[in-house]
Amino acid sequence: MSFKGKVIVITGAGSGIGAAAVRFFAKKEAFVVLADISVEKMVDIADSIPMECMIQETDVSKYEQMQSLVVAVIKKYGRIDVWVNNAGIGPNHMLKTADHSLQDWERVIAVNQSGVFYGMKVVLPSDVKARQRKYRECRFTCRIKSLRQ
Ligand SMILES: NC(=O)c1ccc[n+]([C@@H]2O[C@H](COP(=O)([O-])OP(=O)(O)OC[C@H]3O[C@@H](n4cnc5c(N)ncnc54)[C@H](O)[C@@H]3O)[C@@H](O)[C@H]2O)c1
């Protein structure tokens, strides 16, 4: 599959699976947007790839930051082709359930669940609009073709 020229947004792009995804899509000549809570990590990854890429400091658990991310990407590239909801955190595995603090629990839910929901909520409207436009264009073309026949 060709990703050449596609606009790919990856949350949690600063390390691990997200960073591997950045390298993968960069190799495929896509425009990669790195979104992570850590600017330092993103700069390291961006420096390691040959393609131009965009960096946006984003905490996925903050809805308004996710909205700003979409606005910034649309402003720069005009569209979003792929959105990877990758950012996530894990609890301290060494602790027993009762020993986890409520703050840790709430942070995991905020990042791993709300973060993914926010990602879908901010990006799907632009995707849906683009699909509807394509569908309308396609229906219009089909109608013209059938009138001509
Ligand atoms: N590695 C695994 O074995 C494994 C297994 C199952 C699921 N996962 C999931 O895959 C995803 C990536 O895992 P990984 O091992 O690459 O993790 P990782 O810890 O190496 O990388 C996570 C990245 O997310 C960023 N991040 C953390 N909180 C953030 C926030 N609030 N907003 C934006 N960015 C934030 C971190 O700075 C980091 O760069 C996670 O969602 C993880 O839960 C990983």
The ligand as an SDF file (V2000), in Angstrom:
LIG
                    3D

 44 48  0  0  0  0  0  0  0  0999 V2000
    4.5430   -2.2090   24.4200 N   0  0  0  0  0  0  0  0  0  0  0  0
    3.6410   -3.1410   24.6800 C   0  0  0  0  0  0  0  0  0  0  0  0
    3.9640   -4.3260   24.8910 O   0  0  0  0  0  0  0  0  0  0  0  0
    2.1780   -2.8020   24.6740 C   0  0  0  0  0  0  0  0  0  0  0  0
    1.2520   -3.7950   24.9100 C   0  0  0  0  0  0  0  0  0  0  0  0
   -0.0980   -3.4900   24.8630 C   0  0  0  0  0  0  0  0  0  0  0  0
   -0.5150   -2.1990   24.6130 C   0  0  0  0  0  0  0  0  0  0  0  0
    0.4120   -1.2470   24.4130 N   0  0  0  0  0  0  0  0  0  0  0  0
   -0.0660    0.1050   24.1620 C   0  0  0  0  0  0  0  0  0  0  0  0
    0.5530    0.6220   22.9880 O   0  0  0  0  0  0  0  0  0  0  0  0
    0.7760    2.0210   23.1510 C   0  0  0  0  0  0  0  0  0  0  0  0
    2.2680    2.3430   22.9750 C   0  0  0  0  0  0  0  0  0  0  0  0
    3.0200    1.5580   23.8520 O   0  0  0  0  0  0  0  0  0  0  0  0
    4.5840    1.7560   24.0050 P   0  0  0  0  0  0  0  0  0  0  0  0
    5.1050    0.5310   24.6580 O   0  0  0  0  0  0  0  0  0  0  0  0
    5.1540    2.1800   22.7070 O   0  0  0  0  0  0  0  0  0  0  0  0
    4.6310    2.9410   25.0880 O   0  0  0  0  0  0  0  0  0  0  0  0
    5.7970    3.9770   25.4130 P   0  0  0  0  0  0  0  0  0  0  0  0
    5.6830    4.2520   26.8880 O   0  0  0  0  0  0  0  0  0  0  0  0
    7.1180    3.5320   24.8720 O   0  0  0  0  0  0  0  0  0  0  0  0
    5.3650    5.2620   24.5920 O   0  0  0  0  0  0  0  0  0  0  0  0
    4.2040    5.9890   24.9100 C   0  0  0  0  0  0  0  0  0  0  0  0
    4.3600    7.4030   24.4030 C   0  0  0  0  0  0  0  0  0  0  0  0
    3.1700    8.0960   24.7590 O   0  0  0  0  0  0  0  0  0  0  0  0
    3.5160    9.3600   25.2820 C   0  0  0  0  0  0  0  0  0  0  0  0
    2.4560    9.8120   26.1950 N   0  0  0  0  0  0  0  0  0  0  0  0
    2.2240    9.4240   27.4660 C   0  0  0  0  0  0  0  0  0  0  0  0
    1.1630   10.0730   27.9480 N   0  0  0  0  0  0  0  0  0  0  0  0
    0.7470   10.8950   26.9710 C   0  0  0  0  0  0  0  0  0  0  0  0
   -0.3110   11.8330   26.8650 C   0  0  0  0  0  0  0  0  0  0  0  0
   -1.1280   12.0670   27.8950 N   0  0  0  0  0  0  0  0  0  0  0  0
   -0.4770   12.4830   25.7080 N   0  0  0  0  0  0  0  0  0  0  0  0
    0.3610   12.2650   24.6570 C   0  0  0  0  0  0  0  0  0  0  0  0
    1.3750   11.4100   24.7020 N   0  0  0  0  0  0  0  0  0  0  0  0
    1.5560   10.7380   25.8400 C   0  0  0  0  0  0  0  0  0  0  0  0
    4.8460    9.1540   25.9920 C   0  0  0  0  0  0  0  0  0  0  0  0
    5.5590   10.3810   26.1420 O   0  0  0  0  0  0  0  0  0  0  0  0
    5.5270    8.1730   25.0630 C   0  0  0  0  0  0  0  0  0  0  0  0
    6.2760    8.8360   24.0640 O   0  0  0  0  0  0  0  0  0  0  0  0
    0.2660    2.3890   24.5250 C   0  0  0  0  0  0  0  0  0  0  0  0
   -1.0620    2.8700   24.3920 O   0  0  0  0  0  0  0  0  0  0  0  0
    0.2950    1.0790   25.2630 C   0  0  0  0  0  0  0  0  0  0  0  0
   -0.6510    1.0600   26.3210 O   0  0  0  0  0  0  0  0  0  0  0  0
    1.7370   -1.5030   24.4350 C   0  0  0  0  0  0  0  0  0  0  0  0
  1  2  1  0
  2  3  2  0
  2  4  1  0
  4  5  1  0
  4 44  2  0
  5  6  2  0
  6  7  1  0
  7  8  2  0
  8  9  1  0
  8 44  1  0
  9 10  1  0
  9 42  1  0
 10 11  1  0
 11 12  1  0
 11 40  1  0
 12 13  1  0
 13 14  1  0
 14 15  2  0
 14 16  1  0
 14 17  1  0
 17 18  1  0
 18 19  2  0
 18 20  1  0
 18 21  1  0
 21 22  1  0
 22 23  1  0
 23 24  1  0
 23 38  1  0
 24 25  1  0
 25 26  1  0
 25 36  1  0
 26 27  1  0
 26 35  1  0
 27 28  2  0
 28 29  1  0
 29 30  1  0
 29 35  2  0
 30 31  1  0
 30 32  2  0
 32 33  1  0
 33 34  2  0
 34 35  1  0
 36 37  1  0
 36 38  1  0
 38 39  1  0
 40 41  1  0
 40 42  1  0
 42 43  1  0
M  CHG  2   8   1  16  -1
M  END
$$$$
